[in-house]
Amino acid sequence: MNNETTLEQLRLNWEAMKKGDGGHCPVCRRWGKIYPRGINSTMAKSLIWIASKNSDEWIDVPNTGPTWVLRSNQLPTLRWWDMVERNDSKASPENKHAGMWRATEFGRMFAQNKATAPDKVFTYNGDVVAKSIRFIPITDCFGVKFNYREVFDSFGNYQSKS
C-alpha cells in the first residue's frame, strides 16, 4: 500500500465518519460531523420580519430588531438557504460583523409563500455541503395549527423599535 492509497482511504473514512455519527479526524483530531438543519418557526418568523422591511436597505438588526429576534439568534442561519445576506462593510476592527442584514429576493419570495426551499441543508464547519431534494413552503415551517396569513399580516404592520 502506497501513501496515495493510504491518504485516499483516510479521506474516505473521514467522509463516512462525518456523514454518520461524527468523530475525530485521524490526522488532526478535530471533531467533525455533517449536521442536517431545518427551518424552524422562529427562523421563519425572523425571515418574515426582515422581509417586511424595505428590500433595498440594510437593517441594523442589533439596534432595531425586536427582542424575540435578537434573543433567538436564528436570523443568521437563514443565510444557509440564501434567504438573508449580511453587510460587513461597516464592521469595525473591534467587531467581527456590523449587524446589518437584509432579505434576499429569494428570502422575500419564500416569506411571502411564493417560493419553496429545501427542507434541510447539511452543514459542516458552518458551511453548507448539501441540500435536501425535498422542497417546502414557509407554511411547513410552522405547526399544523399555525395561520400563516395572520402572522404575515401582523408582521407587515409591525413597527421596529427605533
Residue pairs with C-beta under 8 A, 6 or more apart in sequence:
10 26
10 27
13 26
14 25
14 26
14 32
17 23
17 32
18 32
18 33
18 34
18 124
19 34
21 33
22 31
22 32
22 33
22 34
23 31
23 32
23 33
24 30
24 31
24 32
25 31
25 32
32 124
32 125
33 124
34 122
34 123
34 124
34 129
34 130
35 122
35 123
35 124
36 120
36 121
36 122
37 77
37 80
37 120
37 121
37 122
37 123
38 119
38 120
38 141
39 78
39 81
39 117
39 119
39 136
39 138
39 141
40 74
40 141
41 141
41 142
41 143
41 146
42 68
42 72
42 74
43 74
43 75
43 77
43 78
43 141
44 111
44 138
44 141
44 142
45 68
45 151
45 155
46 69
46 72
46 74
46 75
46 78
47 75
47 78
47 83
47 84
47 103
47 107
47 110
47 111
47 138
48 111
48 138
48 151
48 152
48 155
49 65
49 66
49 69
49 155
49 158
50 59
50 61
50 75
50 84
50 101
50 102
50 103
50 107
51 103
51 107
51 108
51 111
51 112
52 111
52 155
52 156
52 158
53 59
53 102
53 103
53 160
55 102
55 103
55 105
55 108
57 102
58 87
58 100
58 101
58 102
59 65
59 100
59 101
59 102
60 99
60 100
61 69
61 70
61 75
61 99
61 100
61 101
62 70
62 99
63 99
64 160
64 161
64 162
65 75
65 160
66 158
66 160
66 161
69 75
75 84
75 101
76 84
76 86
76 101
78 84
78 107
79 85
79 86
80 121
80 123
80 128
81 106
81 107
81 110
81 117
81 118
81 121
82 104
82 106
82 107
83 103
83 104
83 106
83 107
83 110
83 111
83 117
84 101
84 102
84 103
84 104
84 107
85 101
85 102
85 104
86 97
86 98
86 100
86 101
87 98
87 100
87 101
87 102
88 97
88 98
88 100
89 98
90 98
90 100
91 97
91 98
92 98
103 111
106 115
106 117
109 115
110 116
110 117
110 137
110 138
111 138
111 152
112 152
113 137
113 138
113 139
113 148
113 152
116 135
116 136
116 137
117 135
117 136
117 138
118 131
118 132
118 133
118 134
118 135
118 136
119 132
119 134
119 135
119 136
119 140
120 131
120 132
120 134
121 128
121 130
121 131
121 132
122 128
122 129
122 130
122 131
122 132
123 129
138 148
139 146
139 148
142 148
142 151
